[in-house]
Structures are given as structure tokens and as C-alpha cells.
């Protein structure tokens, strides 16, 4: 789909829906356990002063992800409520 990008590129305060995970099995299981499943809404809440890691709201939990891990999560932008 044309509007897909990695989660790491979602601006602070914006929400996107998980489209798919593009990573190896070792991190895939961990991301799925944290709630990064297809269709889940992920909102970028804030980033550390250096820009990495960033905090995301996913399924009611706040999760901090390093940029290299967030880059493997492909998302589709949504309209924020």
C-alpha cells in the first residue's frame, strides 16, 4: 500500500496501524507479545532527548522501542481521533 512506512517515521503525537512486521523470528515473537499485531493502533507519545528510544502507546500499554526495532514495524497512517 502506498501510505506504508516504518513505525520509527511516525511523528510524535500521531497514530498509525500496524500492517506487518518485517523482522526475524527472535524479535517478531517479542513484538507480537507486546501487542504489535496487524491492525493495532500505535501512537508515538514521545522520544528521548537523543531521539532513541521512542515511547509508543499500543493496546493500552506504553512501550519503549529502539529505532532499529521500530523500523521493522510497517504501519499505515490513520487519522488521529
C-alpha positions as CSV (number, residue, x, y, z in Angstrom):
1,X,0.0,0.0,0.0
2,X,1.3,3.5,-0.8
3,X,1.0,5.0,2.6
4,X,3.0,2.3,4.4
5,X,6.1,3.4,6.3
6,X,8.1,2.2,9.3
7,X,6.9,3.0,12.8
8,X,10.0,4.9,13.5
9,X,8.9,7.5,11.0
10,X,5.6,8.3,12.7
11,X,5.8,11.7,14.2
12,X,5.3,12.3,17.9
13,X,1.6,12.7,18.6
14,X,0.5,10.7,15.5
15,X,-1.2,7.3,15.3
16,X,-0.7,4.5,12.8
17,X,-2.0,1.0,12.4
18,X,0.3,-2.0,12.3
19,X,0.4,-3.5,8.8
20,X,3.1,-6.1,9.2
21,X,6.4,-7.0,10.9
22,X,9.4,-7.2,8.7
23,X,11.9,-8.8,11.2
24,X,13.5,-12.1,12.2
25,X,11.7,-14.5,14.4
26,X,13.6,-13.7,17.6
27,X,12.2,-10.1,17.8
28,X,8.9,-10.9,16.0
29,X,7.6,-13.0,18.9
30,X,8.5,-10.3,21.4
31,X,6.8,-7.6,19.3
32,X,3.7,-9.7,19.0
33,X,3.7,-10.3,22.7
34,X,3.8,-6.5,23.3
35,X,0.8,-6.0,21.1
36,X,2.2,-5.1,17.7
37,X,-0.3,-7.2,15.8
38,X,-1.9,-6.4,12.4
39,X,-4.4,-3.6,12.8
40,X,-3.3,-2.5,16.2
41,X,-3.2,1.3,16.7
42,X,0.2,2.6,17.8
43,X,0.6,6.2,18.9
44,X,4.0,7.8,19.2
45,X,3.9,9.5,22.6
46,X,7.4,11.0,22.9
47,X,11.1,10.4,22.1
48,X,14.1,10.6,24.3
49,X,16.2,13.8,24.0
50,X,18.6,11.9,21.7
51,X,15.7,10.6,19.6
52,X,16.2,7.0,20.5
53,X,14.3,5.2,22.1
54,X,10.8,6.4,21.5
55,X,7.7,5.6,23.5
56,X,4.5,4.2,21.9
57,X,1.0,3.6,23.2
58,X,-0.1,0.2,21.9
59,X,-3.2,-1.6,23.2
60,X,-3.3,0.4,26.4
61,X,0.4,-0.1,27.3
62,X,3.3,2.3,26.9
63,X,6.3,0.5,25.2
64,X,9.7,2.0,24.6
65,X,11.4,0.8,21.3
66,X,14.8,1.4,19.9
67,X,14.8,2.9,16.4
68,X,16.2,-0.3,14.8
69,X,13.3,-2.3,16.2
70,X,10.6,0.2,15.4
71,X,12.0,0.4,11.8
72,X,10.9,-3.2,11.3
73,X,7.3,-2.5,12.0
74,X,5.5,-1.4,8.9
75,X,2.4,0.8,9.5
76,X,-0.3,2.7,7.7
77,X,-1.1,6.2,8.9
78,X,-4.5,6.9,10.3
79,X,-6.5,10.0,11.1
80,X,-6.0,10.9,14.8
81,X,-9.2,11.0,16.8
